[in-house]
């Protein structure tokens, strides 16, 4: 599930594997054209724990593949 911040170019992604949320930059979104995610949209998420907090999050997205909006 996604909570995007379009004006800042990133989103917080929620999954059981990333408690507290996963920070995702829109450059990690894998799609053609304008990269946009909708609130609550389901995605396939690949993530990492980089060892530092990115904007307050322990996890960062490596790849975000949008599902149906």
Contact map, one row per residue, 1 for C-alpha under 8 A:
111000000000111000000000000000000000001111100000000000000000000000000
111100000011110000000000000000000000111111100000000000000000000000000
111110000011100000000000000000000000011100000000000000000000000000000
011111000111000000000000000000000000111000000000000000000000000000000
001111111110000000000000000000000000000000000000000000000000000000000
000111111110000000000000000000000001000000000000000000000000000000000
000011111000000000000000000000000000000000000000000000000000000000000
000011111100000000000000000000000000000000000000000000000000000000000
000011111110000000000000110000000000000000000000000000000000000000000
000111011111000000000011110000000000000000000000000000000000000000000
011111001111100000000011110000000000000000000000000000000000000000000
011100000111110000001111000000000000000000000000000000000000000000000
111000000011111000001111000000000000000000000000000000000000000000000
110000000001111101111100000000000000000000000000000000000000000000000
100000000000111111101100000000000000000000000000000000000000000000000
000000000000011111100000000000000000000000000000000000000000000000000
000000000000001111100000000000000000000000000000000000000000000000000
000000000000011111111100000000000000000000000000000000000010000000000
000000000000011111111100000000000000000000000000000000000000000000000
000000000000010001111100000000000000000000000000000000001100000000000
000000000001111001111110000000000000000000000000000000001110000000000
000000000001111001111111000000000000000000000010000000001111100000000
000000000111100000001111100000000000000000000000000001101011100000000
000000000111100000000111110100000000000000000000000000000001110100000
000000001110000000000011111110000000000000000000000000000000100000000
000000001110000000000001111110000011000000000000000000000000000000000
000000000000000000000000111111000010000000000000000000000000000000000
000000000000000000000001111111000000000000000000000000000000111100000
000000000000000000000000111111100010000000000000000000000000001111000
000000000000000000000000001111110010000000000000000000000000001111000
000000000000000000000000000011111110000000000000000000000000000011000
000000000000000000000000000001111110000000000000000000000000000000000
000000000000000000000000000000111110000000000000000000000000000000000
000000000000000000000000000000111111000000000000000000000000000000000
000000000000000000000000011011111111100000000000000000000000000000000
000001000000000000000000010000000111110000000000000000000000000000000
010100000000000000000000000000000011111010000000000000000000000001001
011100000000000000000000000000000001111110000000000000000000000000001
111100000000000000000000000000000000111110000000000000000000000000000
111000000000000000000000000000000000011111000000000000000000000000000
110000000000000000000000000000000000111111100000000000000000000001111
110000000000000000000000000000000000000111110000000000000000000001111
110000000000000000000000000000000000000011111000000000000000000111100
000000000000000000000000000000000000000001111100000000000000001111100
000000000000000000000000000000000000000000111110000000000000111110000
000000000000000000000000000000000000000000011111000000000000111100000
000000000000000000000100000000000000000000001111100000000011111000000
000000000000000000000000000000000000000000000111110000000011110000000
000000000000000000000000000000000000000000000011111100000111000000000
000000000000000000000000000000000000000000000001111110000111000000000
000000000000000000000000000000000000000000000000111110000100000000000
000000000000000000000000000000000000000000000000111111000100000000000
000000000000000000000000000000000000000000000000011111111110000000000
000000000000000000000010000000000000000000000000000111111111000000000
000000000000000000000010000000000000000000000000000011111000000000000
000000000000000000000000000000000000000000000000000011111100000000000
000000000000000000011110000000000000000000000000000011111111000000000
000000000000000000011100000000000000000000000000111111011111000000000
000000000000000001001110000000000000000000000011110011001111100000000
000000000000000000000111000000000000000000000011110001001111110000000
000000000000000000000111100100000000000000001111000000000011111100000
000000000000000000000001000100000000000000001111000000000001111100000
000000000000000000000000000111000000000000011110000000000000111110000
000000000000000000000001000111000000000000111100000000000000111111000
000000000000000000000000000011100000000000111000000000000000001111100
000000000000000000000000000011100000100011110000000000000000000111111
000000000000000000000000000000000000000011110000000000000000000011111
000000000000000000000000000000000000000011000000000000000000000001111
000000000000000000000000000000000000110011000000000000000000000001111
